[in-house]
């Protein structure tokens, strides 16, 4: 394995035996392969759009979720990642049949295997270090990590029924471009800057989704103590998850507490109206393990 997408990587260079985050080598490799097949399907969707053909929201959401799954600490379930790889290959095969021009597609667009025994070997050839030129590699990875961030914004917005087709099209075009060996360092720098621009668009989409669903955030006093009832701690960024949990636990005697990044959920009028949203427990995301050890509550 080789992973250096987070600031805690071993020796500030990269995790090669096991992730500092706890990610196992086989999981890291399956994430690499999921990124690879996502680049492949994105090459096809980008060409379909160039041919004037529509790409469905379902396909857009597929690529978005694939990238989101590979961000730090999001999903270490090897079987779930393999299932995403197979699903992507199935959809890619269907989309490939819709193309009028299949000339000069990258290998990732054409590769296909539903034999899991081949996946580890394939993953070993398509990871970060597959790009030999360090400058090109660094820029390709910087773009990819920017797209992962964009996928997180889009994924949470999609959960609240908000989409931006232009953002989806860019994400896939940029992802496909990381396979293009004809792009120079200057080309990749320009694409990196464009990725930043669309990152801002993605944040605007998520802000629209959140405020449409839950109102504009308000200055709010948040209790940092704990009550006597059983509680569930909710971390992350998915306000839809928080809303569903608040509804399901209302009137049950179970309280809900935000943790770390989810503190922002306390400020939205349509969420803070729930009486079982009791407060915020714990501190920064890095102290999550400490918070869990100090708490006997459930953690989402």
C-alpha positions in Angstrom: 0.0 0.0 0.0 0.9 3.6 -0.3 -1.3 6.3 1.0 -0.5 9.9 1.8 -3.8 11.7 1.6 -4.0 12.8 5.2 -1.5 15.0 7.3 -0.9 12.2 9.8 0.9 9.9 7.3 3.9 7.9 8.6 7.0 10.1 8.7 5.1 12.8 6.8 5.8 10.8 3.6 3.2 8.0 3.4 1.8 4.9 5.0 3.2 1.7 3.4 2.5 -1.0 6.0 -0.7 0.0 7.6 -2.4 3.4 7.8 -1.9 5.6 10.9 -5.7 5.8 10.7 -6.0 2.0 11.0 -6.6 1.3 7.4 -5.3 -2.1 6.4 -3.2 -2.7 3.2 -5.9 -4.7 1.4 -8.4 -1.9 2.1 -6.0 0.7 0.8 -5.5 -1.3 -2.4 -9.2 -1.8 -3.0 -9.7 1.9 -2.5 -7.0 2.5 -5.2 -8.8 0.1 -7.5 -12.1 1.9 -6.8 -10.5 5.2 -7.8 -9.2 3.6 -10.9 -12.5 2.2 -12.1 -14.1 5.6 -11.2 -11.6 7.2 -13.5 -12.5 4.7 -16.2 -16.2 5.3 -16.0 -15.6 9.1 -15.9 -13.6 8.9 -19.1 -16.7 7.4 -20.7 -19.2 9.8 -19.2 -17.1 12.7 -20.3 -17.0 11.4 -23.9 -20.8 10.7 -23.8 -21.4 14.4 -22.9 -19.1 15.4 -25.7 -21.3 13.4 -28.0 -24.3 15.3 -26.7 -25.7 12.3 -24.7 -27.2 12.6 -21.3 -25.6 11.1 -18.2 -28.1 10.3 -15.5 -28.1 11.5 -11.9 -27.8 7.9 -10.8 -24.4 7.6 -12.7 -23.3 11.0 -11.3 -24.2 9.8 -7.8 -22.3 6.6 -8.3 -19.1 8.4 -9.1 -19.6 10.9 -6.3 -20.1 8.2 -3.7 -17.2 6.2 -5.0 -14.8 9.1 -4.3 -16.5 9.9 -1.0 -15.9 6.3 0.2 -12.2 6.7 -0.2 -11.7 9.8 1.9 -9.9 9.4 5.2 -11.8 7.3 7.7 -15.0 7.2 5.6 -15.2 3.5 4.9 -12.8 0.6 5.7 -15.3 -2.1 4.8 -13.4 -4.2 2.2 -16.4 -6.1 1.1 -18.4 -2.9 0.6 -15.6 -1.4 -1.5 -15.4 -4.5 -3.7 -19.1 -4.3 -4.2 -18.7 -0.7 -5.4 -16.0 -1.8 -7.8 -18.2 -4.4 -9.3 -21.2 -2.1 -9.5 -19.1 0.5 -11.2 -17.8 -2.0 -13.7 -21.4 -3.1 -14.5 -22.5 0.5 -15.1 -19.4 1.3 -17.1 -20.0 -1.6 -19.4 -23.5 -0.3 -20.1 -22.3 3.2 -20.8 -19.5 2.0 -23.0 -22.2 0.5 -25.3 -23.8 3.9 -25.6 -20.6 5.5 -27.0 -20.4 6.1 -30.7 -16.7 6.7 -30.7 -14.6 4.2 -28.6 -11.3 5.1 -30.1 -8.3 6.0 -27.9 -10.1 5.4 -24.6 -7.8 4.9 -21.6 -7.1 1.4 -20.3 -9.2 2.2 -17.2 -12.3 2.7 -19.4 -11.8 -0.7 -21.0 -10.6 -2.9 -18.1 -13.1 -5.3 -16.7 -13.0 -8.2 -14.3 -15.5 -9.6 -11.9 -13.0 -12.1 -10.5 -12.1 -10.8 -7.0 -8.9 -12.9 -7.0 -7.5 -10.6 -9.7 -8.2 -7.4 -7.8 -5.2 -7.2 -5.5 -2.7 -7.7 -8.3 -4.5 -5.1 -10.5 -4.7 -2.6 -7.6 -0.9 -2.9 -7.2 -0.4 -1.5 -10.7 -2.8 1.5 -10.5 -2.1 3.1 -7.1 -0.5 6.5 -6.4 3.0 5.3 -7.3 1.9 4.1 -10.8 2.7 7.7 -12.0 6.6 7.8 -12.1 7.1 11.5 -12.6 7.0 13.0 -9.1 5.7 16.4 -10.3 2.9 14.9 -12.4 2.1 12.4 -9.6 1.8 15.2 -7.1 -0.5 17.3 -9.2 -2.6 14.3 -10.2 -3.1 13.4 -6.5 -3.7 17.0 -5.5 -6.5 17.1 -8.1 -7.9 13.8 -7.0 -7.9 14.9 -3.3 -9.6 18.1 -4.3 -12.2 16.1 -6.2 -12.7 13.9 -3.1 -13.5 17.0 -1.1 -15.9 18.1 -3.9 -17.5 14.7 -3.8 -18.2 15.1 0.0 -20.0 18.4 -0.6 -22.0 16.8 -3.5 -22.8 13.6 -1.6 -24.3 15.5 1.4 -26.2 17.8 -1.0 -27.5 14.9 -2.9 -28.8 13.4 0.3 -31.0 16.5 0.6 -32.2 16.2 -3.0 -29.9 18.9 -4.4 -27.8 18.4 -7.6 -25.6 20.4 -9.8 -25.0 18.8 -13.2 -22.2 21.2 -14.0 -20.3 20.2 -10.9 -20.8 16.5 -11.6 -19.6 16.9 -15.2 -16.5 18.8 -14.0 -15.7 16.2 -11.3 -15.8 13.4 -13.9 -13.9 15.3 -16.5 -11.1 16.2 -14.1 -11.0 12.7 -12.7 -10.6 11.3 -16.3 -7.9 13.9 -17.0 -5.6 12.4 -14.4 -5.2 9.5 -16.8 -4.1 11.7 -19.7 -0.4 11.4 -20.2 -0.5 14.2 -22.8 -1.2 16.8 -20.1 1.8 18.9 -19.1 2.7 20.1 -15.6 1.3 23.5 -16.6 -1.9 21.9 -17.8 -2.3 20.0 -14.5 -1.6 23.2 -12.5 -4.4 24.9 -14.4 -6.7 21.9 -13.7 -5.8 22.1 -10.0 -6.9 25.7 -9.9 -10.1 24.9 -11.8 -10.7 22.1 -9.2 -10.5 24.8 -6.5 -13.1 26.9 -8.4 -15.5 24.0 -8.5 -14.8 23.3 -4.9 -16.3 26.7 -4.1 -19.3 25.8 -6.3 -19.7 22.6 -4.4 -19.7 24.4 -1.1 -22.4 26.7 -2.5 -24.5 23.7 -3.5 -24.2 22.2 0.0 -25.1 25.5 1.6 -28.2 25.7 -0.5 -29.1 22.2 0.4 -28.6 22.7 4.1 -30.4 26.1 4.4 -33.3 25.0 2.1 -33.9 22.0 4.4 -33.1 23.4 7.8 -33.1 27.2 7.6 -30.3 29.7 8.0 -27.9 29.0 10.9 -28.4 31.1 14.0 -26.1 32.1 16.8 -26.9 29.5 19.4 -25.8 28.6 23.0 -24.9 24.9 23.1 -24.8 22.9 26.3 -21.5 21.0 26.6 -22.7 19.0 29.6 -24.5 15.6 29.7 -27.9 14.6 30.9 -29.1 11.5 32.8 -30.7 9.8 29.8 -28.9 7.3 27.5 -27.4 9.2 24.6 -26.2 8.8 21.0 -23.2 10.9 19.8 -23.3 12.0 16.1 -20.1 13.0 14.3 -19.4 13.8 10.7 -21.2 16.2 8.4 -24.4 14.5 7.3 -27.3 16.7 8.6 -29.8 14.4 7.1 -28.5 11.5 9.3 -28.8 13.8 12.3 -32.4 14.7 11.4 -33.4 11.1 10.9 -31.9 10.1 14.2 -33.6 13.0 16.0 -37.0 11.9 14.6 -36.4 8.3 15.5 -35.4 8.9 19.1 -38.0 11.6 19.8 -40.1 10.6 22.9 -38.0 7.5 23.5 -35.9 8.8 26.4 -32.8 8.7 24.3 -30.9 12.0 23.9 -28.7 13.0 20.9 -25.4 14.8 21.2 -23.3 16.3 18.4 -19.6 15.6 18.3 -16.7 17.4 16.6 -17.7 18.5 13.0 -21.4 17.9 13.7 -21.5 20.8 16.2 -22.7 23.0 13.3 -25.9 21.0 13.3 -26.8 22.8 16.5 -27.3 26.1 14.7 -30.0 25.2 12.2 -33.6 26.1 13.2 -35.2 22.9 11.9 -32.8 20.8 13.8 -32.5 22.6 17.1 -36.3 22.6 17.5 -35.9 18.9 18.6 -35.9 18.8 22.4 -33.8 15.6 22.4 -30.9 17.4 20.8 -29.2 17.9 24.1 -25.8 19.4 23.4 -22.3 18.8 22.2 -20.0 16.2 23.7 -16.3 15.8 23.2 -13.8 18.0 21.4 -12.0 17.9 18.0 -12.2 15.0 15.7 -8.7 13.9 16.7 -9.9 13.3 20.3 -12.7 10.9 19.1 -11.1 7.9 20.7 -10.7 9.7 24.0 -14.4 10.8 23.8 -15.5 7.3 23.2 -13.5 5.9 26.1 -15.1 8.5 28.4 -18.6 7.8 27.2 -20.8 4.7 27.5 -23.2 6.0 24.8 -23.6 4.9 21.2 -21.6 6.7 18.5 -22.8 7.4 14.9 
